[in-house]
Amino acid sequence: MKRILIIEDDPDIALSLRLKLEREGGFEVATAHDGAEGLQLAIRKPPDLVLLDVNLPGMDGFDVCRHLRKEAATAAIPVIMLTARIGESDRVAGLDLGADDYITKPFSPKEALARVRAVLRRFDRSAEGPEALADGALRIDIGARRVEVAGHAVALTRKEFDLLVELIRQRGRVLTRERLLETVWGYDYPGETRTVDVHVRRLRQKLGSPTDERVETVVGVGYRYRSGA
């Protein structure tokens, strides 16, 4: 049984989500009503997914997400943010911190259940395929989420790692920014494709020369990973 952690300070929203997820989704659900409590629960007993309100008292949702991504036990857990904020900058900030999806308030519990199922399906699919990938000096251990270039470990964020894996799995193919945003972030907002550019730039910097040159920009379209000779 998949376990969902809801971090939401509005008791009515938390209760409606919990009932929907338990009764119709068949999930085991835990709840927390502030960021600090939710973070401790997640670390103590890592869930399969976190529903995280942005506007929490004390430690807000952005801070919670940042801490979740830093902890080894929670770094790979998918996070769906719940927010009344609809500005692009807020969504991009959440995506850059590692959020996997956004649900804008007000929303129905039915929509939340559908989003949870979709993110979990996408997360399960991302674990499929070979456990290791290699190209020239680049080595990727999927299970350990470890990247090495010429024998040296490269520290990547979760999204940088997922982006690199997607590019290499589709090596030789041109992937549009929209497709990468949807497959890696689970988002389909064309106006936010700049977050893909930001992550590609950071990824190139961390991979270093000459591996960074494998990630090619296809002007006006997107990106392609070119295998080494």
C-alpha positions in Angstrom: 0.0 0.0 0.0 1.4 3.4 -1.0 1.8 5.9 1.8 0.9 9.6 1.3 1.9 12.4 3.6 -0.3 15.5 3.6 1.3 18.7 5.0 -1.6 21.2 5.1 -2.5 23.7 7.9 -6.2 23.9 6.9 -7.9 21.0 8.8 -10.8 20.9 6.4 -8.7 20.6 3.3 -6.4 18.0 5.1 -9.4 15.9 6.1 -11.1 16.0 2.7 -7.9 14.9 1.0 -7.3 12.2 3.5 -10.7 10.7 3.2 -10.6 10.8 -0.6 -7.1 9.2 -0.8 -7.9 6.5 1.8 -11.5 5.6 0.6 -11.1 5.8 -3.2 -7.4 5.7 -3.7 -6.6 2.9 -1.3 -3.6 4.8 0.2 -2.3 4.9 3.7 -2.4 8.6 4.7 -0.6 10.6 7.4 -1.1 14.3 8.0 0.8 17.2 9.5 -0.4 20.7 10.1 2.9 22.7 9.9 6.2 22.4 8.0 8.4 21.4 10.8 6.1 18.6 11.9 5.7 17.4 8.3 9.4 17.4 7.6 10.1 15.3 10.7 7.4 12.8 9.8 8.8 12.5 6.3 12.3 11.9 7.5 11.2 9.5 10.3 9.0 7.4 8.0 9.5 8.3 4.3 6.2 8.3 2.4 5.8 7.4 -1.3 4.5 10.9 -2.1 4.1 14.3 -0.3 1.2 16.7 -0.8 2.7 19.9 0.4 0.9 23.2 1.0 3.0 26.3 0.1 1.6 28.7 2.7 2.4 26.9 5.9 2.9 28.7 9.2 6.6 28.9 10.3 8.5 26.9 7.8 6.7 27.4 4.5 6.3 24.8 1.7 9.3 26.0 -0.3 11.6 25.5 2.8 10.1 22.1 3.5 10.7 21.0 -0.1 14.3 22.3 0.0 15.0 20.3 3.2 13.3 17.2 1.7 15.6 17.3 -1.3 18.7 17.6 1.0 17.9 14.6 3.1 19.1 11.3 1.7 16.0 9.5 2.9 13.6 11.9 1.2 15.5 13.3 -1.7 13.8 11.1 -4.3 10.2 11.3 -2.9 7.8 13.0 -5.4 6.2 16.2 -4.1 3.0 17.8 -5.2 2.6 21.4 -4.0 -0.8 22.8 -3.0 -1.0 26.6 -3.5 -3.3 29.6 -3.9 -0.4 31.3 -5.7 -0.8 31.2 -9.5 2.1 33.4 -10.6 4.7 31.8 -12.9 7.6 32.8 -10.7 6.1 30.8 -7.8 5.6 27.7 -9.9 9.1 28.0 -11.4 10.5 28.4 -7.8 8.8 25.2 -6.7 9.9 23.3 -9.8 13.5 24.4 -9.3 13.3 23.1 -5.8 12.2 19.7 -7.0 8.4 19.8 -6.9 6.9 17.3 -9.3 3.5 19.0 -9.8 1.3 21.8 -8.6 -2.4 21.9 -7.7 -3.9 25.4 -7.5 -6.5 26.1 -4.8 -9.4 25.8 -4.8 -9.4 22.3 -6.1 -11.5 19.2 -5.7 -10.3 16.1 -3.8 -11.1 14.1 -7.0 -8.5 16.2 -8.9 -6.0 15.7 -6.2 -6.4 12.0 -6.3 -6.0 12.0 -10.1 -2.8 14.0 -9.8 -1.4 11.7 -7.1 -2.0 8.7 -9.2 -0.5 10.3 -12.3 2.7 11.4 -10.4 3.1 8.0 -8.9 2.7 6.3 -12.3 5.3 8.6 -13.8 7.6 8.0 -10.8 7.3 4.2 -11.1 8.0 4.4 -14.9 11.1 6.4 -14.3 12.5 3.5 -12.3 12.1 1.2 -15.3 14.8 0.4 -17.8 18.5 -0.4 -17.3 20.0 0.1 -13.8 23.1 1.6 -15.3 23.8 3.9 -18.3 27.2 4.8 -19.8 28.6 7.0 -22.5 32.3 7.5 -22.8 33.6 8.8 -19.4 30.1 9.2 -18.1 28.7 6.5 -15.8 25.2 6.6 -14.3 23.9 4.2 -11.6 20.1 4.6 -11.7 19.4 2.8 -8.5 21.9 4.7 -6.4 21.2 7.9 -8.3 25.0 8.4 -8.7 26.8 10.0 -11.6 30.5 9.8 -12.4 32.6 11.5 -15.0 36.1 9.9 -15.5 35.7 8.2 -12.2 34.8 11.3 -10.2 31.4 11.7 -8.6 29.3 14.5 -9.8 26.7 15.9 -7.3 23.4 16.6 -9.2 20.1 17.7 -7.8 17.2 15.3 -8.3 15.9 17.1 -11.3 19.3 17.5 -12.9 19.8 13.7 -12.5 16.3 13.0 -14.0 17.0 15.4 -16.9 20.3 13.7 -17.7 18.8 10.2 -17.6 16.0 11.2 -19.9 18.4 12.8 -22.4 20.6 9.8 -22.4 17.8 7.3 -22.6 16.6 9.2 -25.7 20.1 9.8 -27.0 20.3 11.0 -30.6 16.7 12.3 -30.5 15.7 15.9 -30.3 13.5 16.5 -27.2 11.5 19.7 -27.1 11.5 21.8 -23.9 7.8 21.1 -23.6 8.4 17.3 -23.7 11.2 17.5 -21.1 9.1 19.7 -18.9 6.3 17.1 -19.0 8.4 14.0 -18.7 10.9 15.2 -16.1 8.8 17.7 -14.2 5.3 16.4 -15.0 4.3 19.9 -16.2 2.8 21.1 -19.4 3.0 24.9 -19.0 4.8 26.3 -22.1 5.5 29.5 -20.4 7.7 27.7 -17.9 10.1 26.1 -20.3 12.8 28.4 -19.1 13.2 26.2 -16.1 14.5 23.5 -18.5 17.1 25.9 -19.9 18.2 26.7 -16.3 18.7 23.1 -15.5 20.5 22.3 -18.7 22.9 25.1 -18.1 23.6 23.8 -14.5 23.9 20.3 -15.8 26.5 21.3 -18.3 28.5 23.2 -15.7 28.6 20.2 -13.4 29.4 17.6 -16.1 32.4 19.7 -17.3 34.3 19.5 -20.6 34.2 17.5 -22.8 31.1 15.7 -21.5 29.0 18.9 -21.4 29.3 19.2 -25.1 27.2 16.0 -25.5 24.2 18.0 -24.4 23.4 19.9 -27.6 21.0 22.8 -28.1 18.8 22.5 -31.1 18.0 26.1 -31.8 14.3 26.9 -31.7 13.4 23.3 -30.7 15.0 21.9 -27.6 17.9 19.6 -26.7 19.6 16.4 -27.8 22.2 14.2 -26.2 24.9 13.1 -28.6 26.8 10.0 -27.8 30.6 10.0 -27.7 32.6 8.3 -30.4 
